[in-house]
Structures are given as C-alpha cells and as structure tokens.
Amino acid sequence: MKKFLAQTYLWILLILLYAPLIFIAIFSFTEARVLGNWTGFSTQLYENLFTGNVNGSASLISAVRNTFIIAIVAALISTVLGTLAAIGIHNLRGRKKSTMLFLNNIPMLNPDIITGVSLFLLFVFLRISQGYATVVLAHVTFCTPYVVLSVLPRITQLSPNTYEAALDLGATPMQALWKVIVPQLRPGMVSGFFLAFTMSLDDFAVTFFTRGTIGLDTLSTFIYTDARKGGLTPELRPLMTLIFLIILILLVIINVRQAKQQNSIKNK
C-alpha cells in the first residue's frame, strides 16, 4: 500500500508539472486565438511563426532574439566566474569556506523581486544607463551561484594532488588550471552553463526592473505586456512548445553523455 501511494503521489506530481506544457503543445496545432478553444487541427501558427506573419511579429522576434542573446552571454560569463569561484571556495578551509558558501546561497534564496529592485536602485545610484549591459550584469548576478553549486561536486571528486603533480611536471599555474583541472570539471561546467541559461531564459522580475525605458523586451516581458493588452499572441503557443522541446532534447543528450562517461569509468 505504501508503495502504491508513493507511486500515485509521484504520478500526480508529474501530471501537475507537465499537464500545462502538454496543454499548450496540443493547442499550438489550432488557429484559435483563445487558449482552450479548439477550432480544428492546423499548423498555421507554426507557419506564421517561421515566416514572420505574426501580429506584432517584429516585437516578438526582437524579444526572442534579445532573450537568447542575453541568456547565452550571461550563461557564458556565469560559467567562467562560477568555475573560478568554485575552485577558490574549494581551497578555503574552516569558517571562511562556510561563510563563502553561505554568501553564495543568498542570491538563490533571495526573492527575484528583491534582487531586481536592489539592482535597479544600484544602477540608478551609480548612474548607469539601463539596457543590455545592466540586464546581462543582473542575470550574471543570480546565475553565477548556480554554476558554483554545479562545479563544486566535481572539484571534490578530484585528487587533491592533481594540481601539484601538474606543477611538478613543469606546467605553469595557468597551464595546470586550463589543461588539467578544467577538462575534469567540464561536465559540471556544462551542467552549470545550461542551468544558468535556463534561469536567464526564464527570468522576469529582475529583467523587468533592470531593462530601463529604452524599449528592450525579452520573451517574459513581452508576454507580460501582451497579456495586459487583453490576450496572448497565438503564435506564442508554438514558440513555447519549440523552446521546451529544444531544452528537453539538450538535457537528454547531456544526461546520456554523462551516463556513458560514468559507465566507461566504471568499466575501466
């Protein structure tokens, strides 16, 4: 009975999580403007999306482009900073290490709206013009701690003598870091990159407060503005479906590669 209840609870949880995504994917194959109103099977919304034949298509395409540019740049910067921070935290000892881990967790636990307002006030105080740069900096701020937590477990698995051995064999500190340590941390860095990319892609509150008044829109702020006008653009449904499928495929590929690498290590 306990096993049955546990499995039932798990399936209910999975249904609640994935039902909205499946619902949007199904209604992306109908032309109805109102979500939930089925007017017959059609791929017209996908055709409109790919041909740019969308009401306000310029704004939507610009928002999608901005979203991916900001997410990729922020994820790359966060991956570099997060990896270096993880190496530094790992080499600390005692209270200093505990303090740095505690400080690293604060941005993740802090509500997005507080982070967004705080960064907005900081940029205003420093008289920094808000736009692409401030949004990227804001995204790097809350994405970097996730990269740190993704890379730290990989560092703890390394032999503590690996770095010293590379130095003894004639490598410079930079060569030892780049050619010995980083390749072994790559799986954690890749996971951290995709986690940071997803967090940036999904963000609304921080972007809303740090984008300024120059008309910069990401997908989340575009949807917010579109919803306030009285309804969502129907072409958002196929767009959301495609983004979900792309991220799902990437995650499957990463997990399969990691599983193969672990199996090969075990076989050796």
HELIX and SHEET records of a PDB file:
HELIX    1   1 LYS A    2  ILE A   26  1                                  25    
HELIX    2   2 PHE A   27  PHE A   29  5                                   3    
HELIX    3   3 GLN A   44  THR A   51  1                                   8    
HELIX    4   4 SER A   57  HIS A   90  1                                  34    
HELIX    5   5 GLY A   94  LEU A  109  1                                  16    
HELIX    6   6 ASP A  112  PHE A  125  1                                  14    
HELIX    7   7 TYR A  132  GLN A  157  1                                  26    
HELIX    8   8 THR A  162  ASP A  168  1                                   7    
HELIX    9   9 PRO A  173  ALA A  176  1                                   4    
HELIX   10  10 LEU A  177  ILE A  181  3                                   5    
HELIX   11  11 VAL A  182  ASP A  202  1                                  21    
HELIX   12  12 ALA A  205  THR A  210  1                                   6    
HELIX   13  13 LEU A  219  ARG A  228  1                                  10    
HELIX   14  14 LEU A  236  ASN A  267  1                                  32    
END                                                                             
